[in-house]
């Protein structure tokens, strides 16, 4: 993918960092978004060296800032693809949470996991159409978007919506050569996942026939394929990465 430029949200750590590294190896120029941890984003940018194409900050709970953010990104170079990777998972007891906690969790979960990817997808698709060129958009979804999980109702709902956004827009935008894809990881060994699996590792691994959690690099490998020229006819597909732990 030499000469093409991609924006990866949440590219400073976890799955995002692995995707940034892999796409850089594939020849992409990579623009890295971060929300709060500038040091990690800049460290990732330094790791990929000349493949880095800018580091950009935006708190994705502030959706009204996305148009200016996108203008900054495209003002510093052409854009051929977007990876909507940034996401949050906030455990919450649906019945026992106080009203303030519920409303805060609802706002944060949906603004980051659904509204920001939706708005960024629209901005990117408008950009690709305006520039009269094909484009690719990859959404990092989740197994729970298909399966559901106790204690994660809001997270699961946001990811289910992202999955169906991916499917619906793939149908609408394919005639314009704008292709959408998703990956749906199960348990991935990242800092965010570790917060949710304290004292649960044995039971988690018991339910994964492959015998281990995914690595961020497992996710990055699939993302790399979907963003390559080999996968455009797969538009609309959301590919499971879960070690044979769930089928639908």
C-alpha positions in Angstrom: 0.0 0.0 0.0 2.9 2.3 -0.7 2.0 5.9 -1.1 -1.4 5.6 0.7 -2.3 7.3 3.9 -4.5 6.0 6.7 -5.9 7.5 10.0 -6.0 5.2 13.0 -8.0 6.4 16.0 -6.7 5.3 19.4 -3.5 4.4 17.7 -1.2 4.9 20.7 -1.7 1.6 22.5 -3.3 -1.8 22.4 -5.0 -3.0 19.2 -4.6 0.5 17.7 -0.8 0.5 18.2 -0.5 -3.0 16.7 -2.6 -1.9 13.6 -0.4 1.2 13.2 2.8 -0.9 13.3 1.4 -3.5 10.8 0.1 -0.9 8.4 3.4 0.9 8.5 5.1 -2.4 7.5 2.6 -2.7 4.7 3.8 0.6 3.3 1.0 2.9 4.5 1.7 6.4 5.8 -0.1 6.4 9.2 -1.7 9.3 10.9 -2.2 8.6 14.6 -5.1 9.9 16.7 -5.0 9.9 20.5 -7.5 11.0 23.1 -5.5 11.7 26.3 -2.1 9.8 26.2 0.1 12.0 24.0 3.3 10.2 25.2 2.1 6.8 24.0 0.9 8.2 20.7 4.2 9.9 20.1 6.1 6.8 21.1 4.2 4.8 18.6 4.9 7.4 15.9 8.6 7.3 16.7 8.6 3.5 16.4 7.3 3.6 12.8 9.7 6.4 11.9 9.3 7.7 8.4 5.9 6.0 8.1 4.5 8.4 10.6 2.2 11.0 9.0 1.2 13.1 12.0 -0.1 12.8 15.6 -3.5 14.3 16.3 -5.4 14.8 19.5 -9.2 14.8 20.1 -11.4 13.8 23.0 -13.9 11.7 21.1 -16.7 12.4 23.6 -16.7 15.9 22.1 -18.2 15.0 18.8 -18.6 18.6 17.6 -14.8 18.8 17.4 -14.6 16.1 14.7 -15.0 18.3 11.6 -12.1 20.5 12.6 -10.1 17.5 13.6 -10.7 15.8 10.2 -9.8 19.1 8.5 -6.4 19.1 10.3 -5.7 15.5 9.3 -6.6 16.0 5.6 -5.0 19.4 5.5 -1.6 17.7 6.1 -1.9 15.0 3.4 -4.3 13.0 1.3 -6.3 10.3 3.1 -7.2 6.9 1.6 -8.5 5.0 4.7 -9.7 5.3 8.2 -9.5 2.8 11.1 -12.1 3.5 13.8 -10.3 1.7 16.6 -10.7 3.9 19.6 -13.2 2.5 22.1 -14.1 2.4 25.8 -15.5 -0.3 28.1 -17.0 0.8 31.4 -18.4 -2.0 33.5 -21.7 -1.1 35.2 -24.4 -2.9 37.1 -27.5 -1.9 35.0 -29.9 -2.0 38.0 -27.8 -0.8 40.8 -25.9 2.1 39.2 -27.0 5.5 40.3 -28.7 7.8 37.8 -25.6 10.0 37.4 -23.3 7.0 36.8 -25.7 5.5 34.3 -26.0 8.8 32.3 -22.2 9.3 32.4 -21.5 5.8 31.2 -24.2 6.0 28.5 -22.8 9.2 27.2 -19.2 8.1 27.2 -19.8 4.6 25.8 -22.0 5.7 22.9 -20.1 8.9 22.1 -16.8 7.1 21.7 -17.9 3.7 20.5 -20.6 4.7 18.0 -21.1 8.4 17.5 -17.5 9.2 16.8 -17.0 6.4 14.3 -20.3 7.3 12.6 -19.3 10.9 12.3 -15.8 10.2 11.2 -17.1 7.6 8.7 -19.4 10.3 7.2 -16.6 12.9 7.0 -14.3 10.3 5.4 -16.9 9.1 2.9 -17.6 12.8 1.9 -13.9 13.3 1.5 -13.4 10.3 -0.7 -16.4 11.3 -2.9 -15.2 14.9 -3.1 -11.7 13.7 -4.2 -13.3 11.2 -6.6 -11.2 8.3 -5.4 -11.9 5.0 -3.7 -11.7 4.7 0.1 -11.6 2.2 2.9 -13.1 2.3 6.4 -12.4 -0.3 9.0 -14.4 -0.4 12.2 -13.0 -2.3 15.3 -16.2 -3.9 16.7 -16.4 -6.7 19.2 -17.7 -10.2 19.8 -20.1 -8.8 22.3 -21.8 -6.9 19.5 -23.1 -10.3 18.4 -23.1 -12.2 21.7 -23.9 -9.8 24.5 -22.4 -10.1 28.0 -23.6 -9.6 31.5 -22.4 -6.3 33.0 -21.6 -4.9 29.6 -25.1 -4.0 28.1 -24.1 -0.5 27.0 -20.8 -1.6 25.5 -22.5 -4.5 23.7 -25.3 -2.3 22.4 -22.8 0.3 21.1 -20.8 -2.4 19.3 -23.9 -4.1 17.8 -24.8 -0.7 16.4 -21.3 -0.3 14.9 -21.6 -3.7 13.3 -24.8 -2.8 11.6 -23.6 0.6 10.6 -20.7 -1.1 8.8 -23.1 -3.5 7.0 -25.6 -0.9 6.0 -23.1 1.7 4.7 -21.2 -1.0 2.8 -24.3 -1.5 0.7 -24.9 2.2 0.3 -21.4 3.3 -0.5 -20.1 0.3 -2.6 -21.2 1.9 -5.9 -18.9 4.8 -5.0 -16.0 2.4 -4.4 -16.0 3.2 -0.7 -15.6 0.0 1.2 -16.3 -0.8 4.8 -15.1 -3.6 6.9 -15.1 -4.7 10.6 -13.2 -6.9 12.9 -14.9 -8.4 16.0 -12.3 -9.6 18.5 -13.2 -11.6 21.5 -10.9 -11.4 24.5 -7.6 -9.6 23.5 -4.7 -9.3 25.8 -4.7 -5.5 26.2 -4.7 -3.1 29.2 -8.4 -2.4 28.7 -9.2 -6.1 28.7 -7.2 -6.8 31.8 -9.3 -4.3 33.8 -12.3 -6.5 33.0 -10.8 -10.0 33.6 -9.5 -9.7 37.1 -9.9 -13.1 38.8 -11.5 -14.4 35.6 -8.6 -15.6 33.5 -9.1 -19.3 34.2 -12.7 -19.3 33.2 -12.1 -17.0 30.2 -9.4 -19.4 28.8 -11.7 -22.4 29.5 -14.2 -21.0 27.0 -11.6 -20.4 24.2 -10.9 -23.6 22.3 -7.6 -22.1 20.9 -6.4 -22.0 24.5 -5.3 -18.4 24.6 -6.6 -14.9 24.2 -5.9 -13.0 21.0 -3.0 -10.7 20.8 -3.2 -7.2 19.4 -1.1 -8.5 16.5 -3.7 -11.1 15.7 -6.2 -8.3 15.2 -3.7 -6.2 13.2 -3.1 -9.0 10.8 -6.8 -9.2 9.8 -7.0 -5.4 9.6 -4.0 -5.4 7.3 -5.7 -7.9 4.9 -9.1 -6.0 4.9 -7.4 -2.7 4.1 -5.4 -4.3 1.3 -6.3 -4.4 -2.4 -7.1 -8.1 -2.0 -10.3 -7.6 0.1 -12.4 -4.9 -1.6 -15.0 -7.5 -2.6 -15.5 -8.4 1.0 -17.1 -5.0 1.8 -19.6 -5.3 4.6 -18.0 -8.2 6.3 -17.2 -8.2 10.0 -14.6 -10.9 10.7 -14.5 -12.7 14.0 -11.2 -13.0 15.9 -12.1 -15.2 18.9 -10.2 -18.5 18.8 -13.3 -20.5 17.9 -15.1 -19.4 21.1 -18.2 -18.1 19.4 -20.1 -18.5 16.1 -23.2 -16.7 14.8 
